[in-house]
Amino acid sequence: MDLMLNGLRVAITGPAKGMGAAITLAFAEEGADLALFARDVAAVAPVAEAARAKGVRAEILPCDVTDAARVEAAVAEAQEALGGAFDVLVNVAGGSGPIGKTGVETSAAEFDEIVHLNMRGPFNMIHAVAPGMIARGSGRIVNVGGTFGMRGRAMRLAYSSSKWGLRGITKSFALELGPHGIAVNTVAPGMVDGPRFRDKVVPDVAARHGISEDEAFALHASDYALRRISTDRDVADAVLFLASDRARQITGADLAVDGGWAAL
């Protein structure tokens, strides 16, 4: 299926690694021109080069997404460099917050930090990008949330709260921007296979249950209806779909990419 993303202008936050890098390269494969927003420019450089090797433009914008003034300036710079308003915005940048702490053990500073990053960052980006989409009368915004923002999670209160809040941002903007032809949706990954999962989660599960790491991997996968762990590419494909006109009648939705955990 042709997703008709060739030649579109796409803004992506958090493109340096993991899901962000996979999403970036997936858009490049579809022929979209890219503006990559990140605090660590050096970390993004290899991803940008890989995107350019696929024949698209990839501009890197130094940007802390929690800094509203810098976001506004960076978006203006990117739109000038790429020749117009963005067709697509993908908000990937975020953090995990304190892990293994109850809500009572979580400090106010820890709570504020992750809520600020995971909610204020996407808000700032949408605030800066949406006016150009409104003027054109079309656009797609995809926020990357998480399944802990759909079911909640003990010992992850701050992170879970921030992702529930992001869903509210998504749904409110969907209502406000819909009359302008702009769809706003959330992709909510579950656990994603990668360095953190392999080097941290699996060993912790193995140690807790007194089993091998292979057994720990299988035990974790057994939580999901499809009995497998999602990959970065699974998440990227969901983002591409929601960014395309193939999803033109979908807005305000939460698409869980977790093999069947949050929705079942």
C-alpha positions as CSV (number, residue, x, y, z in Angstrom):
1,M,0.0,0.0,0.0
2,D,1.3,3.4,-1.0
3,L,1.1,5.6,2.1
4,M,1.6,8.7,-0.1
5,L,4.2,10.3,2.2
6,N,6.7,11.1,-0.5
7,G,7.7,14.7,-0.5
8,L,5.9,15.6,2.8
9,R,7.6,17.7,5.4
10,V,7.8,15.8,8.7
11,A,8.9,17.1,12.1
12,I,10.2,14.5,14.6
13,T,11.3,15.0,18.2
14,G,13.6,12.5,19.9
15,P,15.1,11.0,16.7
16,A,18.5,9.9,18.0
17,K,17.8,6.3,19.0
18,G,15.3,3.5,19.5
19,M,11.8,4.3,18.4
20,G,12.8,7.8,17.3
21,A,15.5,6.6,15.0
22,A,13.3,3.9,13.6
23,I,10.4,6.3,12.9
24,T,12.8,8.8,11.3
25,L,14.3,6.2,8.9
26,A,10.8,4.8,8.1
27,F,9.7,8.2,7.0
28,A,12.9,8.6,5.0
29,E,12.2,5.3,3.2
30,E,8.8,6.7,2.2
31,G,10.5,9.8,0.7
32,A,9.5,12.4,3.3
33,D,11.8,15.3,4.1
34,L,12.7,15.6,7.7
35,A,13.3,18.2,10.5
36,L,14.9,16.4,13.5
37,F,14.6,18.2,16.8
38,A,17.0,17.2,19.6
39,R,19.1,18.4,22.5
40,D,22.0,16.2,21.5
41,V,22.8,17.2,17.9
42,A,25.8,14.8,17.7
43,A,23.7,11.8,18.7
44,V,21.3,12.6,15.8
45,A,23.9,13.1,13.1
46,P,24.3,9.4,12.2
47,V,20.5,9.0,11.9
48,A,20.3,12.1,9.7
49,E,23.1,10.8,7.5
50,A,21.3,7.5,7.1
51,A,18.1,9.3,6.2
52,R,19.9,11.5,3.6
53,A,21.4,8.3,2.1
54,K,17.8,7.4,1.2
55,G,17.6,10.5,-0.9
56,V,15.6,12.9,1.4
57,R,16.4,16.1,3.2
58,A,17.2,15.8,6.9
59,E,17.7,19.0,8.9
60,I,18.9,18.9,12.5
61,L,17.5,21.5,14.9
62,P,19.1,21.9,18.3
63,C,16.1,22.1,20.6
64,D,15.0,21.4,24.2
65,V,11.3,20.7,23.6
66,T,10.4,22.0,27.1
67,D,11.7,25.4,26.2
68,A,8.7,27.1,24.5
69,A,10.7,30.0,23.0
70,R,13.4,27.7,21.6
71,V,10.7,25.4,20.1
72,E,9.0,28.3,18.4
73,A,12.3,29.5,16.9
74,A,13.4,26.0,15.9
75,V,10.1,25.3,14.1
76,A,10.4,28.6,12.2
77,E,13.9,27.8,11.2
78,A,13.0,24.3,10.1
79,Q,10.0,25.4,8.1
80,E,12.1,28.0,6.3
81,A,14.8,25.4,5.5
82,L,12.3,22.9,4.1
83,G,10.2,25.4,2.3
84,G,6.9,25.5,4.1
85,A,4.7,24.4,7.0
86,F,4.9,20.8,8.2
87,D,2.5,18.2,6.9
88,V,3.3,15.8,9.9
89,L,4.5,16.2,13.4
90,V,5.6,13.2,15.5
91,N,6.3,13.8,19.2
92,V,8.6,11.0,20.4
93,A,10.9,12.8,22.8
94,G,10.2,11.9,26.4
95,G,11.5,10.2,29.5
96,S,10.7,7.3,31.9
97,G,10.9,9.1,35.3
98,P,11.5,7.2,38.5
99,I,11.3,3.4,38.3
100,G,10.6,1.0,41.1
101,K,9.2,3.7,43.5
102,T,5.7,4.0,44.9
103,G,3.9,7.2,44.6
104,V,4.6,7.9,48.2
105,E,8.3,7.4,47.6
106,T,8.4,9.6,44.5
107,S,9.5,13.1,45.3
108,A,7.6,16.2,44.0
109,A,10.7,17.2,42.0
110,E,10.8,13.7,40.3
111,F,7.1,13.9,39.5
112,D,7.3,17.4,38.1
113,E,10.3,16.6,35.9
114,I,8.8,13.8,34.0
115,V,5.3,15.4,33.7
116,H,7.0,18.5,32.4
117,L,9.0,16.7,29.8
118,N,6.3,14.2,28.6
119,M,3.4,16.7,28.5
120,R,4.9,20.2,28.1
121,G,7.2,19.0,25.2
122,P,4.5,17.8,23.0
123,F,2.3,20.8,23.9
124,N,5.1,23.2,22.9
125,M,5.7,21.4,19.6
126,I,2.0,21.3,18.6
127,H,1.6,25.0,19.7
128,A,4.4,25.9,17.3
129,V,3.5,23.6,14.4
130,A,-0.3,23.8,14.3
131,P,-0.7,27.3,13.0
132,G,1.0,26.4,9.8
133,M,-1.2,23.3,9.4
134,I,-4.3,25.4,10.2
135,A,-3.4,28.0,7.5
136,R,-3.0,25.1,5.0
137,G,-6.1,23.3,6.1
138,S,-4.5,19.9,6.7
139,G,-2.0,18.0,8.8
140,R,-1.3,14.9,10.9
141,I,0.0,14.9,14.5
142,V,1.1,11.7,16.2
143,N,2.1,11.7,19.8
144,V,4.0,8.7,21.1
145,G,2.6,7.7,24.5
146,G,2.7,4.4,26.3
147,T,0.5,1.6,27.5
148,F,1.1,2.7,31.1
149,G,-1.0,5.7,30.2
150,M,-3.9,3.4,29.3
151,R,-3.9,0.9,32.1
152,G,-1.8,2.6,34.8
153,R,1.2,0.9,36.5
154,A,2.2,0.5,40.1
155,M,5.8,1.7,40.8
156,R,5.6,4.0,37.8
157,L,3.2,6.6,39.0
158,A,4.9,9.7,37.6
159,Y,5.5,8.2,34.2
160,S,2.0,6.7,34.0
161,S,0.5,10.1,35.0
162,S,2.4,11.9,32.3
163,K,1.2,9.5,29.6
164,W,-2.4,9.7,30.7
165,G,-2.0,13.5,30.5
166,L,-0.6,13.2,27.0
167,R,-3.7,11.4,26.0
168,G,-5.8,14.3,27.2
169,I,-3.6,16.7,25.2
170,T,-4.2,14.5,22.1
171,K,-7.9,14.3,22.5
172,S,-8.4,18.0,23.2
173,F,-6.3,19.1,20.2
174,A,-8.1,16.5,18.1
175,L,-11.4,18.3,18.8
176,E,-9.9,21.8,18.3
177,L,-7.9,21.1,15.2
178,G,-10.3,18.7,13.5
179,P,-12.4,21.4,11.8
180,H,-9.1,22.6,10.2
181,G,-8.5,19.1,8.6
182,I,-5.9,18.1,11.2
183,A,-5.9,14.7,12.8
184,V,-4.3,14.1,16.2
185,N,-3.6,10.6,17.5
186,T,-1.6,8.7,20.0
187,V,0.5,5.6,19.4
188,A,1.0,3.8,22.7
189,P,3.9,1.3,22.6
190,G,4.2,-1.4,25.3
191,M,7.6,-2.9,26.1
192,V,9.8,-2.6,23.1
193,D,12.7,-4.9,22.4
194,G,16.0,-3.1,22.5
195,P,19.1,-2.4,24.7
196,R,17.1,-1.4,27.8
197,F,14.8,-4.4,27.6
198,R,17.6,-6.8,27.0
199,D,20.1,-5.3,29.4
200,K,17.9,-4.2,32.2
201,V,14.3,-5.6,32.2
202,V,15.1,-9.2,31.2
203,P,18.0,-9.6,33.7
204,D,15.8,-8.1,36.5
205,V,13.0,-10.5,35.7
206,A,15.4,-13.5,35.6
207,A,16.9,-12.5,39.0
208,R,13.5,-12.0,40.6
209,H,12.2,-15.4,39.5
210,G,15.4,-17.4,39.6
211,I,15.2,-18.3,35.9
212,S,17.4,-17.9,32.8
213,E,17.3,-14.8,30.7
214,D,15.8,-16.8,27.8
215,E,13.0,-17.9,30.2
216,A,12.6,-14.4,31.5
217,F,12.1,-13.1,27.9
218,A,9.5,-15.8,27.3
219,L,7.8,-15.0,30.6
220,H,7.5,-11.4,29.7
221,A,6.2,-12.2,26.2
222,S,3.5,-14.4,27.8
223,D,1.8,-11.3,29.2
224,Y,0.7,-10.4,25.7
225,A,-2.0,-12.0,23.6
226,L,0.4,-12.4,20.6
227,R,3.1,-13.8,22.8
228,R,5.8,-11.5,21.4
229,I,7.6,-8.3,22.3
230,S,7.1,-5.3,20.0
231,T,10.0,-3.9,17.9
232,D,10.9,-0.4,17.0
233,R,9.7,-1.1,13.5
234,D,6.2,-2.1,14.8
235,V,5.9,1.3,16.4
236,A,7.2,3.1,13.3
237,D,4.7,1.3,11.0
238,A,1.8,2.4,13.3
239,V,3.1,6.0,13.2
240,L,3.4,6.0,9.4
241,F,-0.1,4.7,9.1
242,L,-1.6,7.4,11.3
243,A,0.5,10.1,9.5
244,S,-0.9,9.1,6.2
245,D,-4.1,9.9,4.4
246,R,-5.0,6.2,4.7
247,A,-5.9,7.1,8.2
248,R,-7.8,10.3,7.2
249,Q,-10.9,9.4,9.2
250,I,-9.1,8.5,12.5
251,T,-8.5,11.2,15.1
252,G,-8.4,11.3,18.9
253,A,-7.5,7.6,18.9
254,D,-5.1,5.7,21.2
255,L,-3.4,2.9,19.1
256,A,-1.8,0.4,21.4
257,V,1.2,-1.3,19.8
258,D,1.8,-3.9,22.5
259,G,0.8,-7.3,21.2
260,G,-2.4,-7.2,23.2
261,W,-1.9,-6.0,26.8
262,A,-3.4,-2.6,27.4
263,A,-6.6,-3.2,25.4
264,L,-7.4,-6.7,26.6
